[in-house]
Amino acid sequence: MFEKEKEAILKACLKMKEYHLISLSGGNISMRIDENHYLITPSGMLYEEMNIDDIVVVDEKGNTIEGIRKPSSDIDALLYIFKNMKDVNVIIHTHQPYATAIGLINDSLPACLVTLIDAVGDRVNVAPWSKSQDIGMGKLVVEYAGKAKAVILKHHGVVTYGKDLEEALYAAIYLEEGAKTYCIAKMMGEIPELSEEEIKEEAGGWANYGQ
């Protein structure tokens, strides 16, 4: 079932490794097919060793419909996000270092770069710590999402999301690029922030971008 979607998830997993958003088997990707079918990467497997049969198909309660692997240990949190954010069809969870580092000292990552605004939409809020592998992570993502396509989890990592795989993946990659730039600039001095009006104006910057 859903071979095309599973193949796309595998390619996105390798992109996460290519852009240093995860190490070894960290993080996960999940996708809503419909209200009764969700695809979730397996727990604790190296991405470069996975094939499409390792992607697990589950129902809205987390019961396995297809697959022999155990789904990600974050399954309860992921399904909570899908249930409460109806416009989200893909969720990516990473442990990307620069954005996670900002979450240790800031309450948010300001929307201070055009690529960050274009891909993520707004400042990225930092949610308080919650136990890993717990539904609480999903509850905090929903609570702290704001207008952005990402939430930084304090002492943990990042969750990005979008209407499709590309949107969620671009949010994760450009969030890390923006966080890295922010960290470098912070070492040199104070960082000027854009006004709400400027952020709003830039937020449509990708409307005519691409082919």
HELIX and SHEET records of a PDB file:
HELIX    1   1 GLU A    3  GLU A   18  1                                  16    
HELIX    2   2 TYR A   47  GLU A   49  5                                   3    
HELIX    3   3 ILE A   52  ASP A   54  5                                   3    
HELIX    4   4 ILE A   75  ASN A   84  1                                  10    
HELIX    5   5 PRO A   97  ILE A  105  1                                   9    
HELIX    6   6 VAL A  114  VAL A  120  1                                   7    
HELIX    7   7 ILE A  135  TYR A  144  1                                  10    
HELIX    8   8 LEU A  165  MET A  188  1                                  24    
HELIX    9   9 GLU A  196  GLU A  202  1                                   7    
SHEET    1   A 9 THR A  64  GLU A  66  0                                        
SHEET    2   A 9 VAL A  56  VAL A  58 -1                                        
SHEET    3   A 9 HIS A  37  ILE A  40 -1                                        
SHEET    4   A 9 ASN A  28  ASP A  34 -1                                        
SHEET    5   A 9 VAL A  90  THR A  94 -1                                        
SHEET    6   A 9 GLY A 157  GLY A 162 -1                                        
SHEET    7   A 9 ALA A 150  LEU A 153 -1                                        
SHEET    8   A 9 VAL A 124  ALA A 127  1                                        
SHEET    9   A 9 SER A 108  LEU A 109 -1                                        
END                                                                             
